[in-house]
Every structure is written in structure tokens, then in C-alpha cells.
Amino acid sequence: MDNRYYRHNRRKYSLKVHIVLVTKYRKLLQGSIADDVKQKILDIANTRGYEIIAMETDKDHIHFLLSYDATDRVCDIVKIVKQETTYYLWQKYNSVLSKQYWKKKIFWSDGYFA
């Protein structure tokens, strides 16, 4: 059989999604913040059983191609990534982010592209 597919119980699948997350208002994905976001997404993928195939950042958005299980939903994956990266970044870069986002502790825009 072809090894590009995963098997689990009575399922055979190969699901991949290209996700684009955009920052809210500012161009902050530069330097160490971009590196930390990438590392945090890789950590999330490793703990949840996802596979990051490719990942790249620009000044105000991040692209990543993710392989996931058939029992997971894309909206749940995005929610987990947004929540955990936002919390992590606010813990580490509170002084930088509080100058940019002075009302709420946010980092990502409301939507996403998949």
C-alpha cells in the first residue's frame, strides 16, 4: 500500500491544510517574536500529534502547512494555536506588546485563512 496515507481503526486518510494567521493591526512578526511564534507552533504540533510540513513568516502574517488526524477540526486547531501563542507571547513580550495593543491582550486578528 501507499505510505502517504495514515491508518487508524477503519480510516485511511491524508489530510493537510494550509493555514494563514494575520496579526491584529501591527507588523510585529519580526526578529525574535517571529522565531518564538514558529517554535511555539512546532511545540503545539508535537504535543497534539500534528505534523508541520512547512512554515514561513512575513511582517504581519504566518503561513504553515499542517498534516492532521481525521478526528480533528481545522477550526479547533486554529483556536488552539491562536490561544497558546497569544498567551505565550504576552508572557514573554508584555512590555513590547502592551505599547502596541493597549486595550486588550490580543495578537491575532479574528479570522483565518485555510
Secondary structure as GFF3:
##gff-version 3
##sequence-region A 1 114
A	DSSP	beta_strand	6	8	.	.	.	ID=ss1
A	DSSP	beta_strand	11	13	.	.	.	ID=ss2
A	DSSP	beta_strand	15	22	.	.	.	ID=ss3
A	DSSP	alpha_helix	32	48	.	.	.	ID=ss4
A	DSSP	beta_strand	51	57	.	.	.	ID=ss5
A	DSSP	beta_strand	61	68	.	.	.	ID=ss6
A	DSSP	alpha_helix	74	92	.	.	.	ID=ss7
A	DSSP	alpha_helix	94	100	.	.	.	ID=ss8
###
